[in-house]
């Protein structure tokens, strides 16, 4: 394993330890938004424990009409353990950040090098907003992971020439919109640019793989 990959895992370990120490010190109750997400996750978990699947799917749609359900659904497994509390739910952010780091590392390694990849991951985490939100139960860190994953899949779909990655991109976009509606603002620019470069706009089409690209875009 290269030194830069070791450095990446050290960074993930630092996030895990630093956040856990902070959460054991911080004894403030969860405030408005955080409590809302916790309450929804607990409600979903209870429906699953009772194996009441019709009520569970109904709850996903109707329980909280102003917040998309993905962040709450991903936190639901926390409430199946004996050691369940808000701190453990907040620690889900470590999982999201680990995913972001790996995606950033992969993208930067492709276009730059491993050393630059590790530096980009470090800079991303040390943004005050990201660093602060990693210690709160809000959807932004989860949203960051979905945006990063979608960006990687957008590159991997190779201008919609690759069917597998085009479908995975579409799935990630659906999950992203069910995470927070601001997802669209992050992906709209790159997505439109790739669509234009793919020849999907008639006056820009170069006629190469045109039918395949259009089909893959439709599948996406």
TABEL-V569747 format. One record per run of one state. SS is the DSSP state (A for helix, B for strand, O for the rest). FROM is the first residue (numbers start at 1). LEN is the number of residues. If there is no record, write none. Layout:
SS & FROM & LEN
SS & FROM & LEN
This chain:
O & 1 & 2
A & 3 & 23
O & 26 & 6
A & 32 & 18
O & 50 & 3
A & 53 & 10
O & 63 & 7
A & 70 & 11
O & 81 & 5
A & 86 & 5
O & 91 & 1
A & 92 & 20
O & 112 & 2
A & 114 & 13
O & 127 & 1
A & 128 & 6
O & 134 & 6
A & 140 & 17
O & 157 & 6
A & 163 & 15
O & 178 & 5
A & 183 & 15
O & 198 & 4
A & 202 & 3
O & 205 & 5
A & 210 & 10
O & 220 & 1
